[in-house]
Amino acid sequence: MNPSFPLLGAALLALSLNAAAAEVLPQAERVFSDRKGGDAVAVKLAALRYAAFWNSGDPHYAELALAPSFTDHTLPEGRPQGVAGPLQASKTFRAAVPDLKVEVTDMVLAGDRVALRLHFTGHFSGKFGELQGVGQAVDFQAFDLYRVKDGRIADNWHLEDNLSLLKQLGAIKP
């Protein structure tokens, strides 16, 4: 009996499990990278897991993607620092836009950094502060820059198109 067959079977099983796991992660429409290999794969995986968190609201993805010492360098007023901040933000925003979806439009990998252009869509059917949605469409973009260390996002800088969002929510009149 050839001893390589059990190894081949294990390798195929691992590949199929990885493929199944990748199916639930959003995939970038365009990816630009300065290198290949394990580090690039780990940086990309952390970014896609974080996108999966915003796409699904599942805190498990945030816990997989974010380092315990996660720092948000563009922390909005009132949001706690660390992993608790995105968890709170997602919960609050999903109360307003329960069907929130995110697409990764562009991903640029360079060293331990990854930049993403994100496209958020959904319907404002819940409550945002004092505002009550009536199902109007929400469609805005964001830009994120992450520093990944040991396969998890350690630092985040982000900009959201809040002007468009607040107009769509009715918080700002055009």
C-alpha positions as CSV (number, residue, x, y, z in Angstrom):
1,M,0.0,0.0,0.0
2,N,1.3,3.4,-0.9
3,P,1.8,5.5,2.3
4,S,1.1,8.8,0.4
5,F,-2.6,8.0,-0.1
6,P,-3.6,8.9,3.4
7,L,-1.7,12.1,3.2
8,L,-3.3,12.9,-0.2
9,G,-6.7,12.3,1.3
10,A,-5.9,14.5,4.3
11,A,-4.7,17.2,1.9
12,L,-7.8,17.0,-0.2
13,L,-10.0,17.2,2.8
14,A,-8.1,20.3,4.1
15,L,-8.5,21.9,0.7
16,S,-12.2,21.2,0.6
17,L,-12.7,22.6,4.1
18,N,-10.7,25.8,3.2
19,A,-12.8,26.2,0.0
20,A,-16.0,25.8,2.0
21,A,-14.9,28.3,4.6
22,A,-13.9,30.8,1.8
23,E,-17.4,30.6,0.3
24,V,-18.9,32.4,3.3
25,L,-16.3,35.2,3.2
26,P,-16.9,38.2,0.9
27,Q,-14.5,38.1,-2.0
28,A,-12.8,41.2,-3.4
29,E,-13.8,42.2,-7.0
30,R,-10.2,43.3,-7.6
31,V,-7.0,42.4,-5.6
32,F,-3.7,44.1,-6.0
33,S,-0.7,42.7,-4.1
34,D,3.0,43.4,-3.9
35,R,3.8,39.8,-2.9
36,K,2.6,36.3,-2.6
37,G,3.0,33.7,0.1
38,G,1.9,32.9,3.6
39,D,2.1,36.5,5.0
40,A,0.0,37.8,2.1
41,V,-2.6,35.1,2.6
42,A,-2.8,35.8,6.3
43,V,-3.2,39.5,5.7
44,K,-5.9,38.9,3.1
45,L,-7.8,36.4,5.3
46,A,-7.9,38.8,8.3
47,A,-9.4,41.6,6.0
48,L,-12.0,39.2,4.5
49,R,-13.0,37.9,7.9
50,Y,-13.5,41.5,9.1
51,A,-15.6,42.2,5.9
52,A,-17.6,39.0,6.7
53,F,-18.3,40.5,10.1
54,W,-19.7,43.7,8.6
55,N,-21.6,41.7,6.0
56,S,-23.2,39.3,8.4
57,G,-23.1,41.0,11.9
58,D,-21.7,37.7,13.2
59,P,-19.3,38.6,16.1
60,H,-17.4,35.4,15.6
61,Y,-15.8,36.9,12.4
62,A,-14.7,40.0,14.3
63,E,-13.1,37.8,17.0
64,L,-11.2,35.9,14.3
65,A,-10.2,39.0,12.4
66,L,-9.2,41.4,15.2
67,A,-6.3,41.2,17.6
68,P,-7.0,41.4,21.3
69,S,-5.1,44.7,21.3
70,F,-7.0,46.1,18.3
71,T,-6.8,49.9,18.0
72,D,-9.2,52.0,15.9
73,H,-7.2,55.2,15.0
74,T,-10.2,57.0,13.7
75,L,-12.5,56.1,16.6
76,P,-15.9,57.9,16.3
77,E,-17.1,59.8,19.4
78,G,-18.9,57.5,21.9
79,R,-17.5,54.2,20.5
80,P,-15.3,52.2,22.9
81,Q,-11.8,51.4,21.8
82,G,-10.8,47.8,21.1
83,V,-12.8,44.9,19.8
84,A,-15.9,46.1,21.7
85,G,-16.1,49.2,19.4
86,P,-16.9,47.4,16.1
87,L,-19.2,45.0,17.9
88,Q,-21.2,47.9,19.3
89,A,-21.2,49.7,16.0
90,S,-22.4,46.7,14.1
91,K,-25.2,46.0,16.6
92,T,-26.3,49.7,16.5
93,F,-26.2,50.0,12.7
94,R,-27.9,46.6,12.1
95,A,-30.8,47.8,14.3
96,A,-31.3,50.5,11.7
97,V,-30.3,48.5,8.6
98,P,-31.0,44.8,9.4
99,D,-30.2,43.6,5.8
100,L,-26.9,45.4,5.6
101,K,-24.5,43.9,3.1
102,V,-20.9,44.8,2.2
103,E,-19.0,44.1,-0.9
104,V,-15.2,44.4,-1.1
105,T,-14.7,46.4,-4.3
106,D,-10.9,46.8,-4.2
107,M,-8.2,45.2,-2.0
108,V,-4.6,46.3,-2.0
109,L,-2.1,44.2,-0.1
110,A,1.4,45.7,0.7
111,G,3.5,44.2,3.4
112,D,1.6,44.0,6.7
113,R,-1.1,46.5,5.4
114,V,-4.3,46.0,3.5
115,A,-6.5,48.7,2.1
116,L,-10.1,48.1,1.2
117,R,-12.7,50.0,-0.7
118,L,-16.1,48.8,0.7
119,H,-19.6,49.2,-0.7
120,F,-22.4,49.0,1.8
121,T,-26.1,48.5,0.9
122,G,-29.3,47.7,2.6
123,H,-32.6,49.2,3.7
124,F,-33.3,51.6,6.6
125,S,-36.2,49.8,8.1
126,G,-35.2,50.1,11.8
127,K,-34.3,52.9,14.1
128,F,-31.2,55.1,14.0
129,G,-31.2,57.4,17.0
130,E,-34.5,59.2,16.9
131,L,-35.1,58.4,13.2
132,Q,-37.4,55.6,12.1
133,G,-36.7,54.1,8.7
134,V,-39.4,53.3,6.2
135,G,-37.4,50.9,4.1
136,Q,-35.5,53.4,2.1
137,A,-32.3,52.2,0.3
138,V,-28.9,52.8,1.9
139,D,-25.9,52.8,-0.4
140,F,-22.6,54.2,0.6
141,Q,-18.9,53.5,0.4
142,A,-16.0,53.3,2.9
143,F,-12.3,53.0,2.9
144,D,-10.3,51.0,5.4
145,L,-6.6,50.6,6.0
146,Y,-5.5,47.8,8.3
147,R,-2.2,46.8,9.8
148,V,-2.1,43.0,10.3
149,K,0.1,41.3,12.9
150,D,0.2,37.6,13.6
151,G,-2.8,37.1,11.2
152,R,-5.1,39.6,12.9
153,I,-5.9,43.2,12.4
154,A,-4.0,45.2,15.0
155,D,-4.7,48.7,13.7
156,N,-7.5,50.3,11.7
157,W,-7.9,53.7,10.0
158,H,-11.2,54.2,8.2
159,L,-13.3,56.8,6.4
160,E,-17.0,56.3,5.6
161,D,-19.2,58.4,3.3
162,N,-21.3,59.6,6.2
163,L,-22.7,62.6,4.3
164,S,-24.4,60.2,1.8
165,L,-25.5,57.9,4.5
166,L,-27.0,60.6,6.7
167,K,-28.9,62.0,3.7
168,Q,-30.3,58.6,2.9
169,L,-31.3,58.1,6.6
170,G,-33.1,61.5,6.5
171,A,-30.8,62.9,9.2
172,I,-29.6,65.6,6.8
173,K,-31.9,67.2,4.3
174,P,-30.4,67.5,0.8
